Each structure stands twice: as C-alpha cells, then as structure tokens.
Amino acid sequence: MGTPVIFRKGLDLKHEVAGVLAESYHSALVRQIKDSDYRHVSGRLTLHLAREFGFCYGVDRAVDYAYQARRRFPDREVYLTGEIIHNPHVNDQLRAQGIRFLSDPGVSRDVLGRDHVVILPAFGVTVAELADFVSRGCTLVDTTCGSVLNVWKNVKRYAQDGFTSVIHGKYWHEETQATASQAVQARPGHYLVVLDRAEANLVCDYIRRAPSAPNRAELLERFRPAVSPGFDPDEHLQYVGCANQTTMLSSESLAIGEMFRVAMRERYGEDDEASRFRAFDTICSATQDRQDAIARLLGEHTLDLALVIGGYNSSNTCNLARMCADRIPTYHIADPDGLVSATTIRHRSVVSRSETMTDGWLPPGPLTVGLTSGASTPDNLVEAAILKLDSFVNGVT
C-alpha cells in the first residue's frame, strides 16, 4: 500500500470558502459590541460580553478545513468520523454541505475506500481508527487541534518512560478516548481516567493505602470502562503522570494533579516523589482564556444573571456554566431557541446536568446580564441570542 494522502495544513482553498464561512458563522452585532468595550445597552438591558468567548482557533480551523474539503472534492463522498465539534448548529451546517457523518444512523464505515474523503475532527481519533482509515486507502483531512496533539506528546512520553497516564477527563469523550489510545501505543503504556476530585480521591486513597481506600476489586470495578486493558492498580500506580482532556475546568485539573502529587509523596516518601510523579498543564490556551475571561467578568460587574451558550455535550461550555453558577443565577442554553419567551427558558441545569424548563427567569426592572459562549459556538448564534434577549427584556415582539 502506498503512502496515505493526509491533508494537515489545509487544502489551499481558504480564500474560496472565506465568504460562506463569514455568512454562516460571523456577526456584525458581536463585532460592534466588542468595539464598544464588550458592552451592549438597550432600554432596560445592559449586557456584558466576556472578553474571550466563542470559536477558538482550533475550532475555526477545523470548520474551515471541512468546508475546504467539500470544495476540493466536489465529486467524491466526504465523511466526518462524528461531530467535528460539539455544536449541533455547526454540524447541521456541514450536513447541509453534503458531508456525511459516520456516527449518523444508517451510515457505515464499511463502505469506505480509496474514493472517499474522511475528515478527522478537532478532538482527534484513536490510533486504531486512524490505522483503519489508512488501511482502506481513504484520503484524510486531519483537523486535530494542536492543543490535543500536545497532550498526546506528553502521554506518549509518559508511556515510554514507564509511567501510567492519569487523565482528568470524561472516558466516553472522543478526545479522551483518542488520548488514551496514544498512552497505550508505546508499550507497556497504561492509563486511568478520572472524572473529578471525588474519583481522584478514591485512587489517591488507594495509592496511599488509606483505611478508607477501596480494595483492588472495588477499584477495578469502579473504573472498569476508564482504564487500559490489563491495568493493575498495584503495579501501574507506582509511577504516574497527570494529563487532561483539554477542555476540562483548569482549577480542577490542577487540584487533581496536586492530589496525586501528595498521594505519591505520602506513599513513597519525599525523596522518591520526583522520580515517581510527573505533571504537565495540558489545558488548551483557548479554554484557559475563556475561563479567565468569565472569572474577570464575574469579578468586575454586578450581574443579575448569566447566559452561557453552547452544546450540552460541550465540555468547555459546561465548565463555563459551572463557574458562573457558583456566583449567580446561570442558564446554559444550547442555542437561541432555548430562549423560549420572556417568562420561560429551556436550559441545561448545572446541578442535575439535564435539560429543564424554568419559568420566571427574567427579573423585572433594570437588568444586567453577563454572556459567554463555548469554544464551539459561532458568533451568529451569540447575535441571535442577544437579539432575542433584547426583545424579551424590552417588550418587543
């Protein structure tokens, strides 16, 4: 089999798709608000935008490459492995361009061959998936984000040096699955995925042999879908290196890393800490910038409520909502349709993590709202939400 055709730096058609991208995703109103010190005043509504929000570089690049691929190969079937980013509006726009999703019902990768183009999403794909596409002779368009590639580099180094990768993330998330596959590519690599501080604490208790620690069978059962094949906690937690899904809450990732550092020190002694524990901050800069921006917004302004816009399955969006909900009433809406009326909003509850309807969400009188959006949310959806909110607050129908 010949060398696979993989496009990793675009397809030389950026200028040809720039117009349709601007029409589909950009916003004159959002640009105007940015130019007005990220502040919008209309009637009794004052709205403050976070100074970093919406499409990040990696997402913008992924969507750009997908449109270029469709333009470059007009007579060939173009597929995406799954959602290119976690935003239903953007994914539906790509479907409208004639790009098929392998994750959609009735679409099978069994048909793929040399005549097909496959786009790899910003999250990346597993080592096995990539090998399968290459073996089929598909033309590949790789939009994997550079921040994700940086995590892969670190977990591969961990494996090569005999360290188990402890990944702060969601084991079912495409990015974490891809990262985990990189961790085991270098033999004898192993990984364990922890979702939050509570799960991290269970593992740390096991490392330090705390009385409250689960036994070996209990630990393996608890993390059964979140560990590498053949994972043995007695053997593979002697040397650990921390990494994370790039869109997790930064403060939580850092806290989990410190929990493991302390556990290793308590188990093996301070002299052995450096030889048994490693950590790299692999939160992507865009995720960090958006989290820093919402923290600044909450600190600088007295807000009545916060609106967070983005897909419910978008990790970085959910974490922005968590940060806001710790301080003020917060509504995470998937898109502008979540703003049902001046009295009702459809949103994802930060507490229950399920969609719910809330009545009486807009208080009377002058209203100050903070607004941000996840890295997979385009500006045109932010504009639509602002216009809808304005009409509700000011009684325009």
Secondary structure as UniProt FT lines:
FT   STRAND          6..7
FT   HELIX           14..25
FT   HELIX           28..35
FT   TURN            36..38
FT   STRAND          39..42
FT   TURN            43..44
FT   STRAND          45..49
FT   HELIX           57..72
FT   TURN            74..75
FT   STRAND          78..80
FT   HELIX           88..96
FT   TURN            97..98
FT   STRAND          100..101
FT   TURN            102..103
FT   TURN            105..106
FT   HELIX           109..111
FT   TURN            114..115
FT   STRAND          117..120
FT   TURN            122..123
FT   HELIX           127..135
FT   TURN            136..137
FT   STRAND          139..142
FT   HELIX           146..160
FT   TURN            161..162
FT   STRAND          164..168
FT   TURN            171..172
FT   HELIX           174..185
FT   TURN            187..188
FT   STRAND          191..194
FT   HELIX           197..208
FT   TURN            211..212
FT   HELIX           216..222
FT   HELIX           224..226
FT   TURN            229..230
FT   HELIX           233..236
FT   STRAND          240..244
FT   TURN            246..247
FT   HELIX           250..268
FT   HELIX           270..276
FT   STRAND          277..279
FT   HELIX           285..300
FT   STRAND          305..309
FT   TURN            312..313
FT   HELIX           315..325
FT   TURN            326..327
FT   STRAND          330..333
FT   HELIX           336..338
FT   STRAND          344..348
FT   TURN            350..352
FT   STRAND          355..359
FT   STRAND          367..373
FT   TURN            375..376
FT   HELIX           379..393
FT   TURN            394..395
//
